[in-house]
């Protein structure tokens, strides 16, 4: 598996400017996260922020950590796939006094297969990008009582495919639920003003 991972790391389509280097400087933590996230997207894994304090921060693979449960195996309702499998891939940052960051450590090896298809990467939280204009459009369609299936079909056609949409079905359902909650709260506020 390590041979396969090394092959993915040195893919010819990976631009040299996306490979993190120890000692590289960033003006903010968010800039460092965006940089490593772009690398992660090209390589095929998701990220999470971890152990952020005054002096150091870590950005880790989403599959880092160990799975713990409060339910005994015999009482488990259904067996679900484990997300946390102890992946050690990370970027360690030293935080400067001015808010800037320097890469102090890098661990490139993953103990799992990397997903290189865009249609799979859009499912990872760190790679979801929903355009604000798209959110407004979804809200307008929802207020016009357009069915969810038709909204998804329209969005897929407009974006050129599901992998270019930036979100998936569950995200759109969550946006619609959030819009409904906001509308209900606004209605209550208007009622109190009367």
N, C-alpha and C positions, 0 to 999 in steps of 0.2 A: 504494500500500500504506500510506503514512503516513496518508492520509485515513482508511482503515479502522482503523488502530491508534488514531488520535485518537478515533474513534467508540467503540472499545472502552474507552478510558480514561475517557470521560465517560458511561458507561452509567448510565441512571437508577436501576438497582437497586444501584449501588455506594454504600454509606453514606459520608457525608462524613467520619466519624470513622476510616475505614480508609485515607484518602489520606495518605501520608507528607508531612510538611512540614519543610523545612530549619529546624533549630533545635529540633526536637522532642526532649524528654528521655526517657530510659529508665533504670531503676535498674540493669539488667544487660544484657549482650549477648544472653542468651537471650530476655529480654523483647522486645528490639528485633527479634530473628529471628522470634519468634512473631507480632509485629505485622505485619512485612513479608510473612510467609508467608500471613497471613489476607488481606492485600491481593492477593498473587499468586494465591491461590486464586480470589478473586472476579474477578480480571482474566483469568486463564487461562494462567499460566505457572508453572514450577517454579523453585526456588532452590537455591543452594549457597553454603557459607561459603568465603571467599577472603581471602588476605592478612591474617591476624589476627596482630597483634603488640601491644606494650605501648601504643602511642599511637593506632593507627588500625586499623579493620577494614572489610572490604567484604562485602556480601551481594550476590551477582550472579545473573543469570538462568542457568539450567543450560546454555543454548546459547551462553554466552560462551566465547571462546577460538578457536583455530584447530586444525583437524584435522591431526595429524602421523602419519606411518606409517613403519615400518621395512621394509615390504615394497614392492617395486617393483610398479607397476601390472600388468605382464605376469605376475607370479607370484601375484597375488591369487586366492584360491580362489573367493570370491564377492564381489559388489559390495554393500556394505551402505550404508544411509542414514547420512549424516553428522549427528551430534548437535551438534557444535561448529561454529557458522557465524559467529562473531564478533559476537554480540549485545552491545551496550554498556549495556543496562539494568542499573542497580545502585543500591544505597543505600550511601553512604560514611558511616562513623561515626567520630567522635573519641572515644577512650576516656579517661575521667576517672581521676584517681588513686584514687577510691573505688570503681571498678568500673562506674560508670554510663557511659552513652553519649549522645551528641548527634548527630543527623543533620547532617552537614556538606555532603553533596552528594547530589543525586538525578538520575538519568537515566532518564526514563520511556519513551523510544522503543525499540521492538524492531524488528529487521530480519527478523522472521519472523511468521507468522500465529499468533495466540493461540488456544488451545483453550478454548472456553467450556463444554464439556459435562462434567458431573461424572463420567461414565463414562470419559472420557479423562484427567481430572485425577487420578483414583485411581491411575493408572499412574506418575505422577511421584513420585519418592522423597520429596520434601519434604512431600507431602500425604498420605502413607500413615499411617494411624492404626489400629493393631490393638489393640483393647480387651484388657487382660490376662485378663478373664473369658472372652473368645472364645478366647484362646490355650489356657486351661485346658480349655475345652470341646472344642477340636480334639484336645488330648492325650488326653482321656477317650475320644473317639470312636475315635482311633487305637489305643488300648490295647484297645478292644472289637472290634478288627478290622473296623471299618466301612470299606468301599471309598471311595477318594478321590472318585469321581464322586458317591457318595451324600453324603459330607461336604459337598462344594461345593453340591449341590442343597439340602441342609438349611440351610446357612449363608445361602444366597441367599434362601430363603423366610423365614427368621427375621429377616433384616435388612431385608426389604422390597425387595430388588433388588440387583443386583451393584454399582451405583454407590453404594449406601449401606453396603456391606460394609466398606470401608476398606482392602481389599487385593485382590489378584487370585490366580488359580490358582497361579502360580509362587511367590507368597509362602506360600501354604498348604503347598505341596510342600516348601519350604525349612524351614518350621516343623516339619513331620513328620520331615524328615531330621535336624534339630537334636535333636528329642525322641529319635529312635532312637540318635543318637550319645551323648546323655546317659545313656540307659538302658544302653548297652553299657559306658560308663565306670563307671557305678554297679555293674554286675555284676562288673566286674574288681576294683573296690575291695572288694566283699563277698567275692569269692573269695580275695583276699589276706588278709583278716581271719580266714578259716578256717584 
